[in-house]
């Protein structure tokens, strides 16, 4: 029997067990979707707060961003998984995945939102205030709708990074694609070749279309700006 890493029988075994990869894909999509929603909510709230004139609010926002951007996601996930139960706070592994990845990317989304808001000329905000808008109202009604087209490419890139970062959850048996792939390839026949090739292809198929669309949109936006 051919014992090479990509022998035909290994691929046949993978085909027979394809339901494992389908389950991993479903779990990855679910965790990614919920974590992205959390990241967007946190990011927009913190992004708005970071443009506030309130120094305390800006300080808290800055502390959050600096902490999550300058500590590894794996450390944060391990904290949720190992440290919080010792304090009597317990979450399911899936909830830890959503919280860990969502809180982490919320910091990056907030920077995208802040940069997008700051890219709009300050005169727009002043004009809105002159029409009777409060600062928050002006940001939500006038500034953010204009800034969204600037934010969209980096936000899409954050979605791509978020999907890839769900693989960190394999270290806590998160049930997503990377964990189930590693569990499958480690069982019995050690089918590392086919298993990780297929997992890589699935991640590519999830991420490449988003990255491509973000790049094309950004190129079109730059082309319109230079006209």
N, CA, C and O of each residue as an XYZ file, in Angstrom:
908
protein
N       0.847     -1.201      0.000
C       0.000      0.000      0.000
C       0.887      1.258      0.000
O       1.876      1.349      0.728
N       0.499      2.201     -0.830
C       1.214      3.479     -0.882
C       0.964      4.240      0.413
O      -0.182      4.540      0.748
N       2.044      4.556      1.150
C       1.898      5.255      2.426
C       2.279      6.734      2.314
O       2.476      7.405      3.327
N       2.382      7.233      1.095
C       2.710      8.638      0.897
C       1.655      9.553      1.503
O       0.515      9.134      1.704
N       2.026     10.815      1.799
C       1.085     11.730      2.466
C      -0.142     12.081      1.628
O      -1.156     12.535      2.157
N      -0.038     11.862      0.293
C      -1.172     12.191     -0.567
C      -1.645     10.967     -1.360
O      -2.159     11.092     -2.471
N      -1.465      9.807     -0.776
C      -1.895      8.567     -1.431
C      -3.400      8.591     -1.693
O      -4.164      9.243     -0.980
N      -3.803      7.864     -2.731
C      -5.208      7.884     -3.150
C      -6.149      7.429     -2.036
O      -7.240      7.975     -1.869
N      -5.715      6.427     -1.281
C      -6.605      5.912     -0.226
C      -6.849      6.946      0.867
O      -7.892      6.938      1.521
N      -5.875      7.838      1.058
C      -6.067      8.899      2.052
C      -7.173      9.863      1.599
O      -7.997     10.305      2.400
N      -7.170     10.171      0.320
C      -8.219     11.052     -0.207
C      -9.586     10.374     -0.147
O     -10.603     11.020      0.105
N      -9.593      9.059     -0.384
C     -10.851      8.312     -0.281
C     -11.375      8.347      1.140
O     -12.577      8.495      1.359
N     -10.474      8.212      2.111
C     -10.877      8.292      3.518
C     -11.453      9.670      3.837
O     -12.443      9.794      4.558
N     -10.821     10.687      3.291
C     -11.317     12.047      3.513
C     -12.714     12.216      2.910
O     -13.604     12.800      3.527
N     -12.888     11.695      1.697
C     -14.200     11.790      1.047
C     -15.264     11.089      1.883
O     -16.378     11.591      2.028
N     -14.924      9.954      2.421
C     -15.885      9.198      3.236
C     -16.252      9.950      4.517
O     -17.366      9.819      5.025
N     -15.314     10.729      5.028
C     -15.530     11.469      6.276
C     -15.788     12.961      6.027
O     -15.559     13.792      6.906
N     -16.261     13.284      4.832
C     -16.440     14.702      4.459
C     -17.407     15.435      5.379
O     -17.351     16.659      5.489
N     -18.303     14.686      6.047
C     -19.259     15.334      6.948
C     -18.549     16.079      8.083
O     -19.075     17.061      8.608
N     -17.353     15.610      8.459
C     -16.592     16.282      9.516
C     -16.174     17.676      9.061
O     -16.248     18.635      9.828
N     -15.738     17.780      7.816
C     -15.306     19.075      7.277
C     -16.496     20.001      7.048
O     -16.392     21.216      7.222
N     -17.616     19.422      6.662
C     -18.832     20.233      6.489
C     -19.281     20.802      7.835
O     -19.676     21.964      7.927
N     -19.214     19.968      8.877
C     -19.572     20.440     10.216
C     -18.612     21.542     10.662
O     -19.042     22.550     11.224
N     -17.308     21.354     10.413
C     -16.336     22.379     10.769
C     -16.596     23.678     10.055
O     -16.471     24.754     10.640
N     -16.961     23.585      8.779
C     -17.286     24.789      8.004
C     -18.504     25.498      8.591
O     -18.496     26.719      8.746
N     -19.537     24.746      8.914
C     -20.749     25.339      9.493
C     -20.435     26.046     10.811
O     -20.882     27.169     11.042
N     -19.665     25.383     11.668
C     -19.319     25.982     12.963
C     -18.467     27.236     12.783
O     -18.652     28.229     13.487
N     -17.533     27.183     11.833
C     -16.694     28.357     11.565
C     -17.530     29.521     11.079
O     -17.324     30.656     11.508
N     -18.476     29.253     10.185
C     -19.337     30.314      9.669
C     -20.202     30.915     10.776
O     -20.379     32.131     10.841
N     -20.737     30.062     11.641
C     -21.587     30.547     12.728
C     -20.790     31.407     13.699
O     -21.215     32.508     14.049
N     -19.637     30.911     14.134
C     -18.801     31.670     15.060
C     -18.343     32.976     14.423
O     -18.343     34.025     15.067
N     -17.954     32.903     13.149
C     -17.491     34.105     12.447
C     -18.595     35.144     12.342
O     -18.360     36.333     12.556
N     -19.796     34.695     12.014
C     -20.924     35.630     11.859
C     -21.243     36.321     13.179
O     -21.392     37.542     13.219
N     -21.349     35.553     14.254
C     -21.693     36.142     15.551
C     -20.559     37.028     16.074
O     -20.809     38.093     16.638
N     -19.314     36.583     15.885
C     -18.175     37.376     16.335
C     -18.071     38.677     15.540
O     -17.717     39.718     16.093
N     -18.380     38.619     14.243
C     -18.338     39.827     13.418
C     -19.403     40.825     13.862
O     -19.149     42.029     13.917
N     -20.595     40.323     14.176
C     -21.645     41.221     14.683
C     -21.191     41.908     15.969
O     -21.365     43.116     16.132
N     -20.609     41.131     16.877
C     -20.114     41.688     18.135
C     -19.016     42.711     17.873
O     -19.003     43.783     18.479
N     -18.097     42.383     16.973
C     -16.991     43.289     16.658
C     -17.505     44.600     16.055
O     -16.984     45.671     16.364
N     -18.520     44.517     15.202
C     -19.075     45.723     14.587
C     -19.766     46.607     15.618
O     -19.606     47.827     15.608
N     -20.535     45.981     16.510
C     -21.213     46.757     17.554
C     -20.191     47.458     18.445
O     -20.284     48.662     18.685
N     -19.215     46.692     18.933
C     -18.170     47.263     19.787
C     -17.375     48.312     19.018
O     -17.096     49.393     19.535
N     -17.017     47.986     17.789
C     -16.192     48.885     16.990
C     -16.856     50.221     16.724
O     -16.207     51.263     16.812
N     -18.138     50.206     16.400
C     -18.821     51.467     16.110
C     -19.024     52.286     17.382
O     -18.910     53.512     17.356
N     -19.321     51.621     18.484
C     -19.474     52.357     19.746
C     -18.151     52.997     20.154
O     -18.104     54.180     20.490
N     -17.079     52.209     20.122
C     -15.775     52.736     20.515
C     -15.247     53.739     19.496
O     -14.589     54.716     19.856
N     -15.541     53.490     18.218
C     -15.117     54.435     17.187
C     -15.753     55.797     17.378
O     -15.089     56.823     17.233
N     -17.036     55.811     17.703
C     -17.720     57.076     17.992
C     -17.150     57.718     19.252
O     -16.927     58.928     19.297
N     -16.916     56.893     20.279
C     -16.391     57.414     21.541
C     -15.003     58.030     21.355
O     -14.664     59.020     22.004
N     -14.207     57.436     20.465
C     -12.839     57.928     20.269
C     -12.793     59.280     19.581
O     -11.760     59.950     19.600
N     -13.905     59.691     18.972
C     -13.958     61.015     18.341
C     -14.617     62.044     19.258
O     -14.805     63.202     18.884
N     -14.963     61.601     20.461
C     -15.617     62.491     21.422
C     -14.615     63.501     21.978
O     -13.403     63.284     21.953
N     -15.154     64.603     22.478
C     -14.309     65.604     23.134
C     -14.097     65.276     24.616
O     -13.336     65.951     25.308
N     -14.776     64.237     25.089
C     -14.651     63.806     26.481
C     -13.347     63.028     26.646
O     -13.200     61.944     26.080
N     -12.405     63.565     27.409
C     -11.085     62.946     27.548
C     -11.145     61.603     28.263
O     -10.413     60.677     27.912
N     -12.017     61.494     29.268
C     -12.138     60.231     29.995
C     -12.651     59.131     29.070
O     -12.149     58.007     29.087
N     -13.646     59.465     28.270
C     -14.211     58.498     27.329
C     -13.176     58.078     26.297
O     -13.052     56.898     25.971
N     -12.443     59.044     25.791
C     -11.392     58.739     24.826
C     -10.289     57.895     25.463
O      -9.715     57.022     24.812
N      -9.997     58.159     26.742
C      -8.967     57.390     27.435
C      -9.348     55.937     27.606
O      -8.522     55.047     27.401
N     -10.602     55.686     27.985
C     -11.082     54.312     28.148
C     -11.050     53.581     26.808
O     -10.637     52.424     26.725
N     -11.487     54.270     25.776
C     -11.480     53.682     24.442
C     -10.070     53.330     23.998
O      -9.825     52.254     23.451
N      -9.142     54.259     24.245
C      -7.750     54.037     23.849
C      -7.153     52.849     24.600
O      -6.403     52.053     24.035
N      -7.503     52.744     25.899
C      -6.991     51.640     26.715
C      -7.484     50.299     26.171
O      -6.720     49.338     26.087
N      -8.755     50.243     25.804
C      -9.323     49.016     25.233
C      -8.597     48.629     23.950
O      -8.179     47.484     23.778
N      -8.456     49.591     23.063
C      -7.822     49.328     21.767
C      -6.379     48.863     21.946
O      -5.952     47.883     21.334
N      -5.641     49.569     22.783
C      -4.229     49.226     22.971
C      -4.073     47.843     23.609
O      -3.175     47.085     23.244
N      -4.948     47.523     24.558
C      -4.851     46.217     25.213
C      -5.102     45.091     24.225
O      -4.309     44.152     24.143
N      -6.187     45.171     23.478
C      -6.542     44.066     22.592
C      -5.647     43.993     21.367
O      -5.428     42.908     20.828
N      -5.131     45.119     20.922
C      -4.252     45.081     19.761
C      -2.842     44.615     20.119
O      -2.106     44.158     19.245
N      -2.462     44.722     21.367
C      -1.088     44.428     21.752
C      -0.933     43.196     22.636
O       0.109     42.987     23.257
N      -1.988     42.384     22.683
C      -1.887     41.073     23.318
C      -2.402     40.031     22.329
O      -3.354     40.300     21.596
N      -1.793     38.850     22.296
C      -2.208     37.834     21.323
C      -3.636     37.352     21.561
O      -4.085     37.234     22.701
N      -4.328     37.081     20.483
C      -5.681     36.541     20.581
C      -5.682     35.227     21.349
O      -6.606     34.960     22.117
N      -4.654     34.404     21.151
C      -4.589     33.117     21.848
C      -4.573     33.304     23.360
O      -5.212     32.544     24.089
N      -3.846     34.309     23.831
C      -3.792     34.582     25.273
C      -5.166     34.996     25.782
O      -5.593     34.561     26.851
N      -5.851     35.826     25.027
C      -7.182     36.286     25.429
C      -8.167     35.119     25.484
O      -8.975     35.020     26.407
N      -8.091     34.243     24.492
C      -8.979     33.078     24.463
C      -8.689     32.143     25.640
O      -9.614     31.632     26.272
N      -7.401     31.921     25.931
C      -7.040     31.080     27.076
C      -7.527     31.694     28.389
O      -7.894     30.974     29.317
N      -7.528     33.021     28.461
C      -8.024     33.685     29.673
C      -9.508     33.376     29.872
O      -9.930     33.020     30.973
N     -10.293     33.511     28.810
C     -11.721     33.192     28.900
C     -11.931     31.724     29.271
O     -12.828     31.383     30.041
N     -11.080     30.863     28.704
C     -11.275     29.417     28.856
C     -10.801     28.890     30.206
O     -11.431     28.009     30.790
N      -9.677     29.439     30.705
C      -9.063     28.908     31.922
C      -9.226     29.784     33.156
O      -9.460     29.279     34.254
N      -9.103     31.099     32.976
C      -9.103     31.990     34.139
C     -10.504     32.310     34.637
O     -10.753     32.296     35.842
N     -11.413     32.597     33.724
C     -12.758     32.995     34.156
C     -13.484     31.900     34.950
O     -14.148     32.227     35.933
N     -13.389     30.615     34.572
C     -14.037     29.584     35.393
C     -13.534     29.564     36.828
O     -14.288     29.246     37.748
N     -12.262     29.902     37.026
C     -11.709     29.949     38.389
C     -12.345     31.064     39.198
O     -12.339     31.036     40.428
N     -12.906     32.067     38.480
C     -13.589     33.180     39.149
C     -15.091     32.943     39.234
O     -15.847     33.811     39.670
N     -15.513     31.750     38.809
C     -16.932     31.414     38.869
C     -17.720     31.869     37.664
O     -18.951     31.831     37.676
N     -17.022     32.305     36.610
C     -17.682     32.769     35.384
C     -17.425     31.736     34.295
O     -16.281     31.540     33.884
N     -18.467     31.082     33.829
C     -18.304     30.004     32.867
C     -19.089     30.293     31.589
O     -20.243     30.718     31.632
N     -18.445     30.056     30.470
C     -19.074     30.172     29.155
C     -18.870     28.860     28.406
O     -17.923     28.121     28.674
N     -19.763     28.584     27.470
C     -19.543     27.449     26.582
C     -18.355     27.770     25.677
O     -17.981     28.931     25.518
N     -17.770     26.735     25.090
C     -16.616     26.940     24.207
C     -17.004     27.814     23.027
O     -16.224     28.672     22.613
N     -18.190     27.613     22.483
C     -18.635     28.435     21.349
C     -18.792     29.887     21.765
O     -18.418     30.792     21.019
N     -19.343     30.117     22.950
C     -19.488     31.490     23.438
C     -18.121     32.148     23.646
O     -17.944     33.334     23.367
N     -17.167     31.372     24.134
C     -15.806     31.882     24.304
C     -15.232     32.283     22.949
O     -14.562     33.309     22.823
N     -15.504     31.459     21.939
C     -15.037     31.775     20.596
C     -15.601     33.082     20.093
O     -14.872     33.923     19.567
N     -16.910     33.253     20.256
C     -17.561     34.478     19.795
C     -17.046     35.685     20.573
O     -16.715     36.713     19.984
N     -16.979     35.557     21.899
C     -16.501     36.667     22.732
C     -15.037     36.998     22.451
O     -14.678     38.160     22.260
N     -14.199     35.961     22.429
C     -12.777     36.190     22.239
C     -12.470     36.848     20.912
O     -11.786     37.870     20.864
N     -12.969     36.269     19.842
C     -12.693     36.803     18.508
C     -13.400     38.143     18.306
O     -12.844     39.059     17.701
N     -14.630     38.250     18.816
C     -15.390     39.493     18.646
C     -14.766     40.663     19.381
O     -14.630     41.747     18.814
N     -14.382     40.460     20.643
C     -13.755     41.537     21.416
C     -12.427     41.949     20.807
O     -12.093     43.133     20.761
N     -11.677     40.966     20.341
C     -10.369     41.240     19.738
C     -10.517     42.100     18.482
O      -9.837     43.115     18.336
N     -11.390     41.696     17.595
C     -11.550     42.443     16.339
C     -12.340     43.734     16.532
O     -12.266     44.640     15.701
N     -13.097     43.820     17.627
C     -13.778     45.083     17.919
C     -12.798     46.233     18.059
O     -13.104     47.368     17.692
N     -11.609     45.938     18.594
C     -10.583     46.972     18.737
C     -10.122     47.474     17.378
O      -9.922     48.673     17.186
N      -9.956     46.556     16.440
C      -9.514     46.941     15.102
C     -10.620     47.661     14.332
O     -10.358     48.616     13.600
N     -11.849     47.196     14.503
C     -12.971     47.856     13.838
C     -13.118     49.286     14.347
O     -13.421     50.191     13.571
N     -12.907     49.495     15.638
C     -13.032     50.843     16.201
C     -12.032     51.804     15.569
O     -12.344     52.977     15.361
N     -10.835     51.314     15.265
C      -9.835     52.150     14.606
C     -10.250     52.481     13.174
O      -9.999     53.584     12.687
N     -10.879     51.531     12.512
C     -11.390     51.776     11.164
C     -12.482     52.842     11.202
O     -12.510     53.749     10.370
N     -13.382     52.719     12.180
C     -14.480     53.683     12.313
C     -13.933     55.068     12.655
O     -14.366     56.067     12.081
N     -12.994     55.128     13.578
C     -12.393     56.413     13.951
C     -11.736     57.090     12.751
O     -11.925     58.283     12.513
N     -10.958     56.304     11.996
C     -10.284     56.858     10.821
C     -11.294     57.310      9.771
O     -11.107     58.336      9.117
N     -12.366     56.532      9.618
C     -13.390     56.899      8.643
C     -14.084     58.204      9.005
O     -14.307     59.060      8.148
N     -14.421     58.349     10.279
C     -15.071     59.580     10.739
C     -14.139     60.774     10.586
O     -14.557     61.843     10.143
N     -12.882     60.587     10.954
C     -11.915     61.687     10.870
C     -11.576     62.072      9.437
O     -11.046     63.156      9.194
N     -11.881     61.184      8.480
C     -11.599     61.498      7.082
C     -12.607     62.481      6.478
O     -12.354     63.074      5.429
N     -13.737     62.646      7.143
C     -14.759     63.579      6.664
C     -14.398     64.991      7.144
O     -14.103     65.179      8.324
N     -14.416     65.967      6.261
C     -14.063     67.340      6.663
C     -14.876     67.811      7.863
O     -16.083     67.583      7.941
N     -14.194     68.472      8.795
C     -14.844     68.917     10.027
C     -15.982     69.890      9.742
O     -16.893     70.042     10.556
N     -15.930     70.541      8.596
C     -17.005     71.465      8.221
C     -18.354     70.789      8.103
O     -19.391     71.420      8.311
N     -18.348     69.498      7.769
C     -19.598     68.758      7.667
C     -20.275     68.659      9.029
O     -21.490     68.817      9.145
N     -19.476     68.397     10.052
C     -20.011     68.313     11.410
C     -20.505     69.672     11.883
O     -21.567     69.773     12.497
N     -19.749     70.693     11.603
C     -20.146     72.044     12.013
C     -21.430     72.479     11.312
O     -22.289     73.122     11.915
N     -21.550     72.123     10.036
C     -22.763     72.466      9.291
C     -23.974     71.752      9.875
O     -25.054     72.333      9.979
N     -23.795     70.500     10.254
C     -24.903     69.747     10.849
C     -25.316     70.358     12.182
O     -26.506     70.467     12.478
N     -24.326     70.758     12.991
C     -24.638     71.388     14.272
C     -25.377     72.705     14.075
O     -26.255     73.055     14.863
N     -25.024     73.427     13.028
C     -25.685     74.709     12.757
C     -27.149     74.518     12.380
O     -27.950     75.449     12.460
N     -27.485     73.295     11.966
C     -28.870     72.971     11.621
C     -29.643     72.417     12.814
O     -30.794     72.003     12.675
N     -29.009     72.409     13.987
C     -29.688     71.989     15.197
C     -29.390     70.567     15.652
O     -29.968     70.102     16.634
N     -28.495     69.867     14.954
C     -28.133     68.506     15.357
C     -27.206     68.536     16.564
O     -26.314     69.380     16.652
N     -27.426     67.599     17.501
C     -26.453     67.348     18.540
C     -25.268     66.599     17.920
O     -25.377     66.068     16.814
N     -24.136     66.557     18.632
C     -22.931     65.944     18.065
C     -23.173     64.498     17.661
O     -22.818     64.091     16.555
N     -23.782     63.712     18.564
C     -24.024     62.303     18.264
C     -24.982     62.146     17.090
O     -24.785     61.296     16.221
N     -26.025     62.979     17.075
C     -26.971     62.934     15.963
C     -26.279     63.255     14.649
O     -26.522     62.600     13.635
N     -25.423     64.254     14.669
C     -24.704     64.650     13.456
C     -23.800     63.530     12.962
O     -23.697     63.285     11.760
N     -23.145     62.853     13.904
C     -22.263     61.745     13.524
C     -23.054     60.615     12.873
O     -22.660     60.088     11.833
N     -24.168     60.250     13.491
C     -24.949     59.112     13.012
C     -25.677     59.422     11.709
O     -25.736     58.585     10.808
N     -26.233     60.634     11.614
C     -27.091     60.986     10.473
C     -26.299     61.541      9.291
O     -26.634     61.277      8.137
N     -25.257     62.303      9.578
C     -24.546     63.023      8.517
C     -23.161     62.438      8.216
O     -22.832     62.186      7.057
N     -22.357     62.225      9.253
C     -20.951     61.865      9.043
C     -20.775     60.396      8.675
O     -20.119     60.086      7.681
N     -21.349     59.493      9.456
C     -21.137     58.063      9.223
C     -21.630     57.606      7.845
O     -20.932     56.834      7.187
N     -22.817     58.058      7.378
C     -23.228     57.648      6.023
C     -22.200     58.017      4.949
O     -22.036     57.290      3.968
N     -21.513     59.140      5.135
C     -20.481     59.527      4.178
C     -19.208     58.699      4.378
O     -18.506     58.381      3.418
N     -18.926     58.359      5.623
C     -17.685     57.651      5.934
C     -17.753     56.158      5.621
O     -16.717     55.508      5.481
N     -18.960     55.612      5.509
C     -19.110     54.171      5.307
C     -18.354     53.699      4.071
O     -17.697     52.658      4.106
N     -18.444     54.456      2.979
C     -17.776     54.006      1.752
C     -16.257     53.967      1.917
O     -15.574     53.209      1.229
N     -15.728     54.787      2.831
C     -14.303     54.764      3.118
C     -13.974     53.600      4.055
O     -12.921     52.972      3.939
N     -14.886     53.325      4.977
C     -14.671     52.250      5.948
C     -14.815     50.858      5.339
O     -14.198     49.908      5.821
N     -15.618     50.728      4.292
C     -16.010     49.403      3.807
C     -14.835     48.491      3.449
O     -14.830     47.339      3.882
N     -13.834     48.949      2.677
C     -12.716     48.031      2.367
C     -11.974     47.531      3.608
O     -11.773     46.323      3.734
N     -11.558     48.411      4.532
C     -10.867     47.880      5.720
C     -11.774     47.042      6.612
O     -11.296     46.121      7.274
N     -13.067     47.338      6.645
C     -13.983     46.502      7.419
C     -14.084     45.105      6.814
O     -14.143     44.109      7.535
N     -14.103     45.041      5.486
C     -14.137     43.748      4.814
C     -12.863     42.961      5.091
O     -12.903     41.747      5.296
N     -11.737     43.660      5.095
C     -10.466     42.999      5.431
C     -10.471     42.482      6.860
O      -9.900     41.430      7.146
N     -11.113     43.216      7.752
C     -11.236     42.728      9.124
C     -12.089     41.467      9.186
O     -11.811     40.565      9.975
N     -13.128     41.404      8.354
C     -13.953     40.201      8.307
C     -13.127     39.002      7.843
O     -13.280     37.898      8.366
N     -12.249     39.224      6.859
C     -11.368     38.158      6.372
C     -10.442     37.678      7.489
O     -10.301     36.478      7.728
N      -9.815     38.641      8.168
C      -8.910     38.282      9.265
C      -9.645     37.565     10.387
O      -9.110     36.650     11.013
N     -10.876     37.991     10.633
C     -11.674     37.365     11.694
C     -11.944     35.899     11.373
O     -11.823     35.035     12.241
N     -12.309     35.623     10.128
C     -12.575     34.229      9.732
C     -11.330     33.381      9.950
O     -11.412     32.280     10.494
N     -10.179     33.890      9.526
C      -8.929     33.127      9.694
C      -8.583     32.960     11.168
O      -8.064     31.919     11.569
N      -8.865     33.972     11.972
C      -8.495     33.911     13.394
C      -9.369     32.967     14.206
O      -9.026     32.633     15.340
N     -10.497     32.531     13.644
C     -11.288     31.525     14.360
C     -10.492     30.237     14.526
O     -10.808     29.423     15.394
N      -9.461     30.042     13.704
C      -8.644     28.824     13.817
C      -7.915     28.747     15.154
O      -7.513     27.665     15.582
N      -7.742     29.900     15.821
C      -7.108     29.904     17.149
C      -7.928     29.087     18.138
O      -7.384     28.554     19.105
N      -9.224     28.987     17.904
C     -10.103     28.272     18.827
C      -9.839     26.771     18.837
O     -10.339     26.054     19.705
N      -9.057     26.298     17.876
C      -8.700     24.872     17.877
C      -7.913     24.495     19.133
O      -7.886     23.330     19.528
N      -7.272     25.487     19.757
C      -6.486     25.221     20.972
C      -7.371     24.958     22.185
O      -6.890     24.456     23.201
N      -8.658     25.292     22.093
C      -9.564     25.041     23.215
C     -10.714     24.129     22.794
O     -11.784     24.140     23.402
N     -10.476     23.334     21.738
C     -11.498     22.411     21.227
C     -12.766     23.166     20.856
O     -13.868     22.838     21.296
N     -12.567     24.200     20.021
C     -13.673     25.095     19.684
C     -14.700     24.528     18.735
O     -15.762     25.123     18.553
N     -14.410     23.376     18.117
C     -15.384     22.754     17.234
C     -15.430     23.347     15.851
O     -16.245     22.928     15.029
N     -14.558     24.334     15.563
C     -14.562     24.947     14.229
C     -13.710     24.105     13.279
O     -13.238     23.026     13.637
N     -13.525     24.611     12.078
C     -12.904     23.837     11.008
C     -11.508     23.337     11.374
O     -11.195     22.167     11.152
N     -10.673     24.202     11.929
C      -9.301     23.808     12.214
C      -9.244     22.726     13.293
O      -8.453     21.787     13.197
N     -10.076     22.861     14.305
C     -10.083     21.858     15.375
C     -10.525     20.498     14.851
O      -9.878     19.485     15.119
N     -11.627     20.475     14.103
C     -12.133     19.195     13.610
C     -11.190     18.591     12.578
O     -11.065     17.370     12.489
N     -10.523     19.444     11.795
C      -9.534     18.934     10.843
C      -8.374     18.282     11.581
O      -7.958     17.172     11.249
N      -7.862     18.976     12.575
C      -6.728     18.442     13.344
C      -7.112     17.159     14.072
O      -6.316     16.226     14.172
N      -8.335     17.126     14.575
C      -8.808     15.917     15.273
C      -8.908     14.750     14.293
O      -8.562     13.617     14.627
N      -9.383     15.036     13.089
C      -9.543     13.978     12.087
C      -8.191     13.450     11.618
O      -7.988     12.238     11.548
N      -7.269     14.352     11.299
C      -5.985     13.904     10.757
C      -5.148     13.187     11.823
O      -4.261     12.397     11.499
N      -5.436     13.469     13.077
C      -4.658     12.850     14.152
C      -5.187     11.480     14.554
O      -4.568     10.774     15.351
N      -6.327     11.114     14.003
C      -6.959      9.863     14.424
C      -6.551      8.718     13.500
O      -6.894      8.708     12.318
N      -5.837      7.787     14.036
C      -5.541      6.543     13.336
C      -4.557      6.639     12.182
O      -3.385      6.296     12.338
N      -5.023      7.106     11.019
C      -4.223      6.995      9.793
C      -3.358      8.218      9.509
O      -2.607      8.216      8.533
N      -3.439      9.246     10.318
C      -2.583     10.435     10.190
C      -2.614     11.025      8.776
O      -1.581     11.155      8.120
N      -3.811     11.375      8.327
C      -3.984     11.914      6.973
C      -3.760     13.430      6.954
O      -4.658     14.205      6.622
N      -2.547     13.827      7.317
C      -2.249     15.251      7.404
C      -2.298     15.937      6.036
O      -2.777     17.065      5.918
N      -1.807     15.258      5.017
C      -1.768     15.873      3.689
C      -3.137     16.295      3.182
O      -3.386     17.490      3.021
N      -4.036     15.343      2.924
C      -5.371     15.697      2.433
C      -6.155     16.589      3.396
O      -6.847     17.515      2.971
N      -6.042     16.302      4.695
C      -6.832     17.052      5.677
C      -6.516     18.536      5.671
O      -7.417     19.369      5.580
N      -5.241     18.864      5.769
C      -4.879     20.272      5.853
C      -4.966     20.970      4.497
O      -5.192     22.179      4.438
N      -4.789     20.223      3.411
C      -4.996     20.812      2.085
C      -6.456     21.242      1.920
O      -6.739     22.352      1.470
N      -7.370     20.357      2.286
C      -8.801     20.669      2.155
C      -9.190     21.810      3.093
O      -9.949     22.698      2.705
N      -8.677     21.791      4.320
C      -8.978     22.882      5.251
C      -8.469     24.208      4.694
O      -9.160     25.224      4.768
N      -7.255     24.194      4.134
C      -6.703     25.409      3.551
C      -7.532     25.912      2.387
O      -7.751     27.115      2.244
N      -7.995     24.987      1.551
C      -8.834     25.371      0.414
C     -10.152     25.980      0.896
O     -10.626     26.960      0.320
N     -10.745     25.411      1.941
C     -12.006     25.952      2.471
C     -11.802     27.353      3.003
O     -12.607     28.242      2.725
N     -10.725     27.570      3.776
C     -10.449     28.927      4.265
C     -10.240     29.887      3.101
O     -10.719     31.021      3.132
N      -9.527     29.432      2.078
C      -9.281     30.280      0.904
C     -10.593     30.656      0.226
O     -10.803     31.816     -0.131
N     -11.472     29.679      0.049
C     -12.755     29.948     -0.611
C     -13.638     30.884      0.206
O     -14.454     31.616     -0.354
N     -13.479     30.864      1.519
C     -14.232     31.784      2.369
C     -13.656     33.201      2.314
O     -14.399     34.183      2.287
N     -12.332     33.292      2.296
C     -11.670     34.589      2.473
C     -11.349     35.320      1.175
O     -11.462     36.543      1.105
N     -10.947     34.574      0.145
C     -10.498     35.239     -1.081
C     -11.573     36.110     -1.730
O     -11.267     37.237     -2.118
N     -12.828     35.640     -1.869
C     -13.839     36.501     -2.487
C     -14.024     37.824     -1.737
O     -14.184     38.873     -2.360
N     -14.003     37.773     -0.404
C     -14.147     39.002      0.381
C     -12.953     39.933      0.163
O     -13.118     41.136     -0.036
N     -11.751     39.358      0.204
C     -10.548     40.170      0.010
C     -10.529     40.776     -1.393
O     -10.137     41.928     -1.575
N     -10.952     39.996     -2.373
C     -10.969     40.482     -3.766
C     -11.975     41.624     -3.926
O     -11.670     42.646     -4.542
N     -13.164     41.446     -3.374
C     -14.185     42.488     -3.479
C     -13.737     43.771     -2.780
O     -13.969     44.871     -3.279
N     -13.095     43.621     -1.623
C     -12.607     44.796     -0.902
C     -11.552     45.532     -1.719
O     -11.548     46.761     -1.781
N     -10.660     44.774     -2.341
C      -9.604     45.397     -3.150
C     -10.183     46.106     -4.372
O      -9.780     47.225     -4.690
N     -11.127     45.457     -5.057
C     -11.720     46.077     -6.240
C     -12.522     47.323     -5.871
O     -12.481     48.327     -6.582
N     -13.249     47.253     -4.762
C     -14.025     48.412     -4.320
C     -13.103     49.580     -3.993
O     -13.385     50.723     -4.351
N     -11.998     49.285     -3.312
C     -11.049     50.337     -2.950
C     -10.410     50.946     -4.193
O     -10.203     52.158     -4.254
N     -10.095     50.110     -5.185
C      -9.528     50.622     -6.432
C     -10.519     51.524     -7.156
O     -10.143     52.578     -7.669
N     -11.786     51.113     -7.199
C     -12.815     51.939     -7.841
C     -13.016     53.252     -7.102
O     -13.228     54.299     -7.713
N     -12.945     53.179     -5.764
C     -13.115     54.384     -4.956
C     -11.978     55.369     -5.216
O     -12.211     56.572     -5.334
N     -10.756     54.862     -5.305
C      -9.611     55.722     -5.587
C      -9.706     56.329     -6.976
O      -9.354     57.490     -7.185
N     -10.197     55.514     -7.943
C     -10.338     56.003     -9.318
C     -11.349     57.144     -9.385
O     -11.132     58.126    -10.094
N     -12.456     57.016     -8.648
C     -13.463     58.073     -8.639
C     -12.940     59.332     -7.958
O     -13.278     60.448     -8.352
N     -12.105     59.142     -6.924
C     -11.569     60.287     -6.192
C     -10.607     61.101     -7.035
O     -10.554     62.326     -6.918
N      -9.831     60.412     -7.900
C      -8.829     61.102     -8.706
C      -9.409     61.754     -9.962
O      -8.721     62.523    -10.633
N     -10.648     61.458    -10.281
C     -11.263     62.047    -11.468
C     -11.586     63.529    -11.249
O     -12.109     64.186    -12.149
